[in-house]
Amino acid sequence: MASSTLQASKNSNSMANAYADEPWGDRTLSNYIVRAEHPFNAEVRLDKLVEDFVTPTDKHFRRNHGPIPNINGAEWSMSVEIGCSAASAKPCTKTIRLEDLVSLRQFEVVAVLECAGNRRDGLKAIKPVNGVIWGPGTASNSRWGGCRLRDVLVAAGVPSNLCDPFYETPRHVEFAAYGEASDDVHYASSISLEWVMNPLNMVLVATEMNGKPLCRDHGYPARIVAPGLIGARWVKWLKYIRVQDKESDNFYQKRDYKILPPMANGGNCEEFWPQFPALMELNIQGVICRPTAEERLCVDKPYLVRGYALSGGGRAVDRVEISLDDGNTWDLASLYTMHAKGKESDNQSQRDWAEKQWSWVLWSYRIDNVPANCNIACRAWDSGGNKQPSAAVWNYRGVMNNAVFRVQPQTTSSAHSRL
């Protein structure tokens, strides 16, 4: 008994030491709802989230699976490995440093990053789920800068021509992170090589966020930015990039971030993990950020409802609809977005729907006279004809909840509403 107690104490001390060097100075805690300190996981308060179209770094949600590495950028390096066999791309390994990334042509993309577990609390309300219980605050829209991953791979020997016989066999690009992870030796994930090599998909090896070097929480010195895909594929603190013939074998690819069928649970999920694909593209999502359920609205006074909406795979959000009568009737919200060429606008008629869209939209809807017992619902549609379902679909990992978002704020005849 004494031996087991001593071992538990050693494990506790080891865990405390692992988190002793966390970057608390980079975290403006007043902007967040902290869901866990070790590892640090925090979502943004909804009223803060819609204050900016481009999310400031100190309002961007934080998602981690272990302690934050403290990496010296001057000493950092990662390996780029072509591990598959093909006549036009011989196996090789190349060492990349920060100066090598900066020397390549630089790009910038405004892209929304959303955790696949966003709104997990809605699925937990149905029955227990496995994961951090997030509300709707794990989506943020920032300006990312760096070189294209495509260019890094071409420099390492991957054919640039997608008609090359090399691409006749499906291949994958695996990314691994420095540092510890809670469920594997390190965090790793992969996406298809075909997706990476399409220059329109803007997959970056990013070194900047909002015009400044990445902070530690967000992957300093280099991370993957994969617009349109779930956050689990945006690997931080890059250790290696590997082109290979199969997807990553890492826990976070094979046994996490999948939608399992409704009969899967903690007792039988091992049976189902191999049967279903790893999640890639974001789904259509819309959230009401103001009012919150705790906010008081004044009956018969005007109020401006505000929120965000996003979709995946480069599909544009083409409309957001609002209901004040629990979904019986719907009206259109006003959208504020950014064109693919970087021009911000609230004029939908100017949009080129053929362009890939990586950023979210912010939306607003003016209620001229707030009804008593106001029940507000929003649903978003994208350019692929996808819309938010009316009810949540439960799954064991609690991922990809995008049901119609509803809020019923308090109403009063005496409080002042805020426009």
C-alpha positions in Angstrom: 0.0 0.0 0.0 2.8 2.3 0.9 4.6 1.5 -2.4 1.5 2.3 -4.5 1.1 5.6 -2.6 4.7 6.5 -3.2 4.3 5.8 -6.9 1.2 7.8 -7.1 3.0 10.7 -5.5 5.9 10.4 -8.0 3.4 10.4 -10.9 1.7 13.5 -9.5 5.0 15.3 -9.2 6.0 14.3 -12.7 2.8 15.7 -14.1 3.2 18.9 -12.1 6.7 19.3 -13.5 5.5 18.7 -17.0 3.2 21.7 -16.7 5.6 24.0 -14.8 6.6 26.0 -17.8 3.1 26.9 -19.2 2.9 30.2 -21.1 0.5 31.9 -18.7 1.7 35.3 -19.7 0.2 34.8 -23.2 -3.3 34.0 -21.9 -5.8 36.7 -21.3 -8.0 34.7 -19.0 -10.8 37.3 -18.9 -11.6 36.4 -22.6 -12.1 32.7 -21.8 -14.0 30.0 -20.1 -11.3 27.6 -19.0 -12.4 24.0 -19.4 -9.2 22.4 -18.1 -5.8 23.8 -16.8 -3.7 20.7 -17.4 -3.6 20.4 -20.4 -4.8 24.0 -20.9 -8.1 24.0 -22.8 -10.2 27.2 -23.0 -13.0 28.4 -25.2 -13.8 32.1 -25.9 -16.7 33.9 -24.2 -19.3 34.3 -26.9 -19.8 38.0 -26.4 -16.0 38.4 -27.0 -16.0 36.1 -30.0 -18.1 38.3 -32.3 -16.3 41.6 -31.5 -13.9 41.1 -34.4 -14.1 39.5 -37.9 -10.4 38.5 -37.6 -10.0 37.0 -34.2 -7.2 38.6 -32.2 -4.7 36.1 -30.8 -5.7 36.8 -27.2 -9.3 35.9 -28.1 -8.5 32.7 -30.1 -9.6 29.5 -28.4 -6.9 27.2 -26.9 -6.9 23.4 -27.5 -4.1 21.2 -26.2 -3.5 17.5 -25.6 -0.5 17.9 -23.3 2.1 20.4 -21.9 3.1 23.3 -24.2 6.6 22.7 -25.6 9.1 25.5 -25.1 11.0 25.5 -28.4 14.0 27.7 -29.3 13.2 28.8 -32.8 16.9 29.4 -33.6 17.7 25.8 -32.8 14.4 24.2 -34.1 14.3 21.9 -37.1 11.9 19.4 -38.5 12.4 16.6 -41.0 10.5 16.2 -44.3 10.4 12.6 -45.3 9.2 11.0 -48.5 8.7 7.5 -47.1 6.6 6.0 -50.0 8.1 4.1 -52.9 7.6 5.5 -56.5 9.8 5.9 -59.5 9.3 9.6 -59.7 9.8 10.3 -56.0 12.6 8.5 -54.4 12.6 8.0 -50.6 14.5 10.7 -48.9 14.7 12.9 -45.8 15.4 16.6 -45.7 16.0 18.8 -42.6 14.1 22.0 -42.6 14.8 25.0 -40.3 12.9 28.2 -39.7 15.0 30.2 -42.2 14.2 27.6 -44.9 10.5 28.1 -44.4 10.9 31.9 -44.5 12.9 31.7 -47.7 10.1 30.1 -49.6 7.3 32.2 -51.2 5.0 33.5 -48.4 1.2 33.4 -48.4 -1.5 34.6 -46.1 -5.0 33.2 -45.6 -7.8 34.2 -43.3 -9.2 30.9 -42.2 -11.5 29.7 -39.4 -10.2 27.1 -37.1 -12.9 25.0 -35.3 -12.4 22.1 -32.9 -14.4 19.0 -33.9 -15.7 18.9 -30.3 -17.3 22.4 -30.6 -20.8 22.3 -28.9 -20.1 18.9 -27.3 -22.2 20.1 -24.4 -25.3 19.7 -26.6 -24.5 16.0 -27.1 -23.7 15.5 -23.4 -27.2 16.8 -22.7 -28.5 13.7 -24.6 -26.2 11.2 -22.8 -22.6 11.0 -21.7 -19.8 11.6 -24.2 -16.0 11.2 -24.0 -14.1 14.4 -24.3 -13.7 18.0 -23.0 -17.2 19.4 -22.6 -17.0 22.4 -24.8 -19.7 25.0 -25.4 -19.9 26.8 -28.8 -16.7 28.9 -28.2 -14.1 26.7 -29.9 -14.2 28.5 -33.3 -12.0 31.4 -34.2 -11.1 33.2 -37.4 -7.5 34.4 -37.7 -5.0 35.6 -40.3 -2.3 32.9 -40.9 1.0 33.5 -42.7 3.7 31.1 -44.0 4.7 29.0 -47.0 2.6 26.5 -48.7 3.1 22.9 -47.6 3.0 22.0 -51.3 6.1 24.0 -51.9 7.9 22.4 -49.0 7.1 18.9 -50.4 8.1 19.9 -54.0 11.5 21.1 -52.7 11.9 17.7 -51.0 11.2 15.8 -54.2 7.5 15.3 -54.5 6.3 15.8 -58.1 4.6 19.1 -58.6 2.5 17.9 -61.6 -0.7 16.2 -60.4 -0.8 14.2 -63.6 2.4 12.5 -62.6 2.0 8.7 -62.2 3.0 9.2 -58.6 -0.6 10.4 -57.8 -2.2 7.3 -59.3 -1.9 5.7 -55.8 -3.6 7.4 -52.9 -1.0 8.9 -50.6 -1.1 10.7 -47.3 0.9 13.4 -45.5 1.5 12.8 -41.8 2.4 15.6 -39.4 3.8 15.0 -35.9 4.4 17.4 -33.1 7.1 18.0 -30.6 6.1 17.5 -27.0 4.1 15.0 -25.0 0.5 14.0 -25.7 -2.0 12.4 -23.3 -2.9 9.4 -25.4 0.2 8.6 -27.5 3.9 9.2 -27.6 3.3 12.5 -29.5 0.4 14.1 -31.3 0.2 13.2 -35.0 -2.4 13.3 -37.8 -2.6 13.1 -41.6 -4.5 14.4 -44.6 -4.5 13.3 -48.2 -1.5 14.3 -50.4 -4.0 15.2 -53.2 -5.6 17.8 -50.9 -2.2 19.2 -49.9 -0.9 19.5 -53.4 -3.9 21.5 -54.8 -2.6 25.1 -54.5 -6.2 26.4 -54.2 -6.5 24.6 -50.8 -3.9 26.9 -49.2 -2.5 24.3 -46.8 0.3 26.2 -45.1 3.3 25.5 -42.9 2.5 28.6 -40.9 5.0 30.7 -38.9 2.7 33.7 -38.3 -0.6 34.4 -36.8 -2.2 37.9 -37.2 1.0 39.3 -38.5 3.2 38.2 -35.7 5.2 35.0 -35.0 3.1 32.2 -33.6 2.8 32.2 -29.8 3.6 28.9 -27.9 -0.1 28.0 -27.4 -0.7 28.2 -31.1 2.3 26.2 -32.3 5.5 28.2 -32.3 7.7 28.0 -34.3 5.7 26.3 -37.1 2.4 24.5 -37.5 0.1 23.2 -40.1 -2.8 25.4 -41.2 -5.4 23.3 -43.2 -8.3 25.6 -44.1 -11.7 23.9 -44.3 -10.6 20.9 -42.3 -11.2 20.2 -38.6 -8.8 21.5 -36.0 -7.4 18.1 -35.2 -5.5 18.2 -38.6 -3.9 21.6 -37.9 -0.9 20.0 -36.1 1.3 22.4 -34.0 5.0 22.4 -33.0 6.0 20.5 -36.1 8.5 17.7 -35.6 8.3 16.0 -38.9 6.2 15.9 -42.1 6.1 12.5 -43.9 4.6 11.5 -47.2 3.6 7.9 -47.0 1.3 5.2 -48.5 -1.2 5.1 -45.6 -2.8 7.5 -43.2 -1.3 8.1 -39.8 -1.4 5.2 -37.2 -1.4 7.7 -34.4 -4.2 7.5 -31.7 -5.6 10.9 -32.8 -6.1 9.7 -36.3 -7.2 6.1 -35.8 -9.0 6.1 -32.4 -10.3 9.7 -32.1 -12.1 12.4 -34.1 -14.5 10.0 -35.8 -18.3 9.8 -35.8 -19.1 6.4 -34.5 -22.6 4.9 -34.8 -25.1 5.3 -32.0 -24.6 1.9 -30.5 -20.9 2.6 -29.9 -19.9 3.4 -26.3 -16.9 3.3 -23.9 -17.3 -0.5 -23.6 -17.3 -1.5 -27.3 -15.8 1.4 -29.3 -12.6 -0.6 -30.1 -14.8 -2.6 -32.4 -15.9 0.4 -34.3 -12.8 2.6 -34.7 -11.4 0.7 -37.7 -14.7 0.7 -39.5 -15.1 4.5 -40.0 -13.1 7.2 -41.5 -11.2 10.0 -39.7 -13.0 13.3 -39.9 -11.7 15.8 -42.4 -13.9 18.6 -43.6 -15.8 20.9 -41.2 -19.6 20.7 -41.5 -22.0 23.7 -41.7 -22.3 25.5 -38.4 -24.1 28.5 -37.1 -24.2 29.9 -33.5 -26.0 32.7 -31.7 -23.4 34.6 -29.6 -25.7 37.4 -28.4 -28.0 37.2 -26.6 -26.8 34.6 -24.2 -29.3 32.6 -22.1 -28.3 34.8 -19.1 -28.9 38.1 -20.9 -32.0 40.1 -20.2 -33.9 41.5 -23.2 -36.5 44.2 -22.9 -39.9 43.2 -24.3 -41.2 45.4 -27.1 -37.8 47.0 -27.5 -35.3 46.4 -30.4 -32.4 44.1 -30.1 -29.5 43.1 -32.5 -28.9 39.3 -32.5 -25.4 38.4 -33.4 -23.4 35.3 -34.2 -21.1 33.4 -36.5 -21.4 30.8 -39.2 -18.9 28.6 -41.0 -18.5 25.6 -43.3 -15.8 23.3 -44.5 -14.1 22.2 -47.7 -14.0 25.7 -49.1 -17.8 25.9 -49.3 -19.3 29.4 -48.6 -22.0 30.1 -46.1 -24.7 31.5 -48.4 -27.3 32.4 -45.8 -28.2 32.4 -42.1 -31.9 32.2 -41.1 -33.4 33.3 -37.9 -36.6 32.2 -36.2 -38.3 33.8 -33.3 -41.1 31.2 -32.9 -39.1 27.9 -32.4 -38.6 27.2 -36.1 -42.1 27.7 -37.4 -41.1 30.7 -39.6 -37.7 31.9 -40.7 -36.2 35.2 -41.8 -32.8 36.1 -43.3 -29.9 37.6 -41.3 -27.4 40.1 -42.6 -24.0 38.6 -43.4 -20.6 40.1 -43.0 -17.8 38.2 -44.6 -14.5 38.4 -46.5 -14.0 37.6 -50.1 -11.3 35.1 -51.0 -9.2 38.0 -52.4 -9.2 39.6 -48.9 -11.9 42.2 -49.3 -14.3 42.5 -46.4 -17.9 43.1 -47.3 -21.5 42.8 -46.2 -22.8 42.8 -49.8 -23.7 39.3 -50.9 -24.3 40.2 -54.5 -20.5 40.9 -55.0 -19.5 37.4 -54.0 -18.0 34.9 -56.5 -19.5 31.7 -55.4 -16.9 29.7 -57.3 -14.2 30.9 -55.0 -13.2 28.8 -52.1 -14.1 30.3 -48.8 -12.0 29.6 -45.7 -13.1 32.3 -43.2 -16.3 32.4 -41.2 -19.1 34.9 -41.6 -20.4 37.1 -38.9 -24.1 37.8 -39.0 -26.7 40.0 -37.4 -30.5 40.1 -37.2 -32.5 43.1 -35.9 -35.6 42.3 -33.8 -37.7 45.4 -33.9 -39.9 44.4 -31.0 -38.7 41.6 -28.7 -41.6 39.3 -27.9 -42.2 38.0 -24.4 -40.6 34.6 -23.7 -38.5 35.1 -26.8 -37.1 31.8 -28.3 -34.4 32.5 -30.9 -33.1 29.9 -33.3 -30.5 30.1 -36.1 -29.6 27.8 -38.9 -26.9 28.3 -41.6 -26.8 27.0 -45.2 -23.7 26.6 -47.4 -23.1 26.7 -51.2 -23.3 22.9 -51.3 -26.9 23.0 -50.1 -26.1 21.7 -46.7 -28.0 23.1 -43.7 -27.9 22.6 -40.0 -30.2 19.7 -38.9 -33.1 20.4 -36.6 -31.9 18.0 -33.9 -28.5 16.9 -32.6 -27.2 13.4 -33.6 -25.4 11.8 -30.6 -22.1 10.0 -31.0 -19.7 8.6 -28.4 -16.9 11.2 -29.0 -19.3 14.1 -29.0 -18.0 15.6 -32.3 -19.5 17.6 -35.1 -22.6 18.8 -33.3 -24.2 21.3 -35.7 -27.8 21.2 -34.8 -30.0 24.3 -35.1 -28.7 26.6 -32.4 -31.4 27.9 -30.0 -31.3 30.3 -27.1 -34.1 31.5 -24.9 -32.9 34.7 -23.1 -34.7 36.2 -20.1 -37.2 38.9 -21.0 -38.3 41.8 -18.8 -40.5 44.8 -19.3 -38.1 47.1 -17.3 -34.5 46.2 -18.2 -32.8 48.1 -21.0 -31.8 46.0 -24.0 -28.4 46.7 -25.6 -28.1 47.2 -29.4 
